[in-house]
Amino acid sequence: MYHVSKFDSVNGVPDEEQIENWTAEFFHSLINVFNSFFCKLELDDAVSRMSIIPFEKLVKEQLEDEKEEVINIAVAKVKELAEMELEFMRAYVS
């Protein structure tokens, strides 16, 4: 069976920028959905709940047919984005 990747690669090296852009779009789409629920909570509760969302797992599920290298790039990016979002939210709690 032939698999077509969502991402370009040059000489077998995945396009990291393209993967990171996809991950950012995916993450922000999730955040938009979660914000519709979080807006009904106190901010400290929203931060607590967001901190347990398995963003890494969600990305891995979306990219399960991709190469391990692609998944690793996406997971690293989603970790970074989630931590930045949590830091931003925590700044308002303090």
C-alpha positions in Angstrom: 0.0 0.0 0.0 1.3 3.4 -0.9 1.0 6.3 1.6 1.0 9.9 0.7 2.3 12.2 3.4 0.5 15.5 4.3 4.0 17.1 4.2 6.6 17.7 1.6 10.1 16.3 2.0 13.4 16.9 0.2 15.7 14.0 -0.1 13.7 12.2 2.6 14.0 15.1 5.0 10.5 16.4 6.0 9.7 20.1 5.6 9.9 21.2 9.3 8.3 24.6 8.7 5.3 23.0 7.0 4.9 20.5 9.9 5.1 23.3 12.4 2.6 25.4 10.5 0.2 22.4 10.4 0.7 21.8 14.1 0.0 25.5 14.9 -3.2 25.5 12.9 -4.3 22.2 14.5 -3.5 23.5 18.0 -5.3 26.8 17.5 -8.3 25.0 16.1 -8.5 22.9 19.3 -8.0 26.0 21.5 -10.9 27.7 19.8 -13.1 24.7 20.6 -11.9 24.5 24.2 -12.3 28.2 24.7 -16.0 27.8 24.2 -16.1 25.6 27.3 -13.4 27.5 29.2 -15.2 30.8 29.0 -17.8 29.4 31.4 -15.2 28.6 34.1 -13.1 30.6 36.5 -9.7 31.3 35.0 -7.8 29.1 37.5 -10.2 26.2 36.7 -9.6 26.8 33.0 -5.9 26.7 33.4 -6.1 23.5 35.5 -8.3 21.8 32.9 -6.2 22.9 30.0 -3.0 21.6 31.6 -4.4 18.0 31.5 -5.5 18.1 27.8 -3.3 15.5 26.0 -2.2 17.7 23.1 0.7 15.3 22.3 -1.7 12.4 22.0 -4.1 14.3 19.8 -1.3 15.3 17.4 0.0 11.7 17.3 -3.5 10.4 16.5 -3.8 12.9 13.6 -0.4 12.0 12.3 -0.4 8.2 13.0 0.4 7.4 9.3 3.3 9.8 9.1 7.0 9.0 9.7 8.3 9.1 13.3 10.4 12.1 12.5 7.4 14.1 11.4 5.5 13.1 14.5 8.4 14.1 16.7 8.6 17.6 15.1 4.8 18.1 15.5 4.9 16.9 19.1 7.7 19.2 20.0 5.8 22.1 18.5 2.5 21.3 20.2 4.3 21.1 23.5 5.8 24.5 23.0 2.5 26.0 21.9 0.6 24.5 24.9 3.2 25.7 27.4 3.1 29.2 25.9 -0.7 29.3 26.1 -0.7 28.0 29.7 1.9 30.6 30.7 -0.2 33.3 29.1 -3.3 32.1 31.0 -1.4 31.7 34.3 -0.2 35.4 34.0 -3.8 36.4 34.4 -4.4 34.2 37.4 -1.5 35.6 39.4 
